Amino acid sequence: MTETAIDLDWDLERSRARRTKRWSQYDRDIIDLTVAEMDLPVAEPVLAAVQDAVRRQAFGYPVADERSEVPQAASEWLTEEHGLTVGPDRVRLLPELMRGVTMSLRHLTRAGSPVVVPTPVYGRFFDAIQVAGREAVEVPMRAGDRGYELDLDGIDRALRAGAGSVLLCHPNNPTGRVTDRGQLETLAELAARHGARVLSDEIHAPLRYQPDFVPYASIDDNAITLVSATKAWNFPGLRCGLIVFSNPDDARLWATLPRAAVGGMSPLGMAATVAAFRDGRPWLREAVRFLADNRKLVTDALAGLDIGYTEPEAGYLAWLDLRRFGLADPAAHLLRRTGVATTSGADHGTSGNGFVRLNFATVPGVLTDALDRVTDCLLGG
Ligand SMILES: Cc1ncc(COP(=O)(O)O)c(C=O)c1O
């Protein structure tokens, strides 16, 4: 018998028993494919680290960043995984990535400057920009050979008009697109030319289907990068994310911010993060294989629909272009007619109107049922 890192004998009842948001938003007859979490058991090393922390009653305030193991574990992960050499002194902890976005926008970008957001994008980017007291400037991505690409001319124009930063989602939620090196290099040149900052949210990077991923920080020594183990290893409720400063001045300024601004991570999340980065590779490899099989189920199911769809290069979200059906609100229509809940494309920026986002990281039988319902409905008109 081969040793496996994931017990794939998992069913929805075990996900429901978690009593987290994932399966608590709707009645039982609805298949909810909105919340970005996976219906998979947590990695054994992560579970063991959390159980150990519980046994030790590690329920106090977290130790200071520089005395915790997390920056070192993250630094090793980034070096081994991406060849990105970044010392632990440049890695700081966050309770969640969006806090890192708001606080960096406030403190590390030109006062009051608007923020460029290539869209479609993770909807909470807009919340974070609002909380930071800034204006979002949407620059819709363009269709390229491999799917969505940054509109670099549009970004150039927005920076020229006064925007002070670009908030990149790399890999992108919801499209699953990994921006390539050439585009990242041009983006870095534009940022340098206009004195703007680039913030790169790389939370989905560990869940990619091919090896080529260029961390933005590898080409810009003024980058601000957001990473986390919570998404890839499926423990977002444990509260621990990371911000990585390429520029030492940013790290120095960050150290002066009050705890109320940047504190709030949990010792349980910190223990889980160290375990994930150090011992979570076998689980991650199997999780990606599982997701790749589900991705194929989606691709096969959509083949007969004649809709715009490009397989994601990373992550477990499918971005479906349903504009040809002329529905005012496709997500509401599908929910009403099929009992399958998807995220409205409009939540991802105005360029998402007419699209829906579907989380395919669920039990294959449930996914197949949902896909059958959605395709039957769309084919039936
Ligand atoms: C691109 C992206 N960034 C951040 C997050 C959430 O991170 P956090 O809960 O740490 O703010 C998500 C969650 O889906 C995401 O897709």
The ligand as an SDF file (V2000), in Angstrom:
LIG
                    3D

 16 16  0  0  0  0  0  0  0  0999 V2000
   -6.0910   36.8010   -3.1510 C   0  0  0  0  0  0  0  0  0  0  0  0
   -6.5070   36.6250   -1.7310 C   0  0  0  0  0  0  0  0  0  0  0  0
   -5.9150   37.3380   -0.7790 N   0  0  0  0  0  0  0  0  0  0  0  0
   -6.2630   37.2090    0.5150 C   0  0  0  0  0  0  0  0  0  0  0  0
   -7.2530   36.3230    0.8970 C   0  0  0  0  0  0  0  0  0  0  0  0
   -7.6620   36.2210    2.3160 C   0  0  0  0  0  0  0  0  0  0  0  0
   -6.5930   36.3930    3.1610 O   0  0  0  0  0  0  0  0  0  0  0  0
   -6.8140   36.8350    4.6510 P   0  0  0  0  0  0  0  0  0  0  0  0
   -8.0080   36.1050    5.1890 O   0  0  0  0  0  0  0  0  0  0  0  0
   -5.5310   36.4110    5.2890 O   0  0  0  0  0  0  0  0  0  0  0  0
   -6.9910   38.3250    4.6390 O   0  0  0  0  0  0  0  0  0  0  0  0
   -7.8970   35.5540   -0.0590 C   0  0  0  0  0  0  0  0  0  0  0  0
   -8.9590   34.6300    0.3260 C   0  0  0  0  0  0  0  0  0  0  0  0
   -9.6150   34.0200   -0.4450 O   0  0  0  0  0  0  0  0  0  0  0  0
   -7.5100   35.7150   -1.4050 C   0  0  0  0  0  0  0  0  0  0  0  0
   -8.0980   34.9920   -2.3750 O   0  0  0  0  0  0  0  0  0  0  0  0
  1  2  1  0
  2  3  1  0
  2 15  2  0
  3  4  2  0
  4  5  1  0
  5  6  1  0
  5 12  2  0
  6  7  1  0
  7  8  1  0
  8  9  2  0
  8 10  1  0
  8 11  1  0
 12 13  1  0
 12 15  1  0
 13 14  2  0
 15 16  1  0
M  END
$$$$
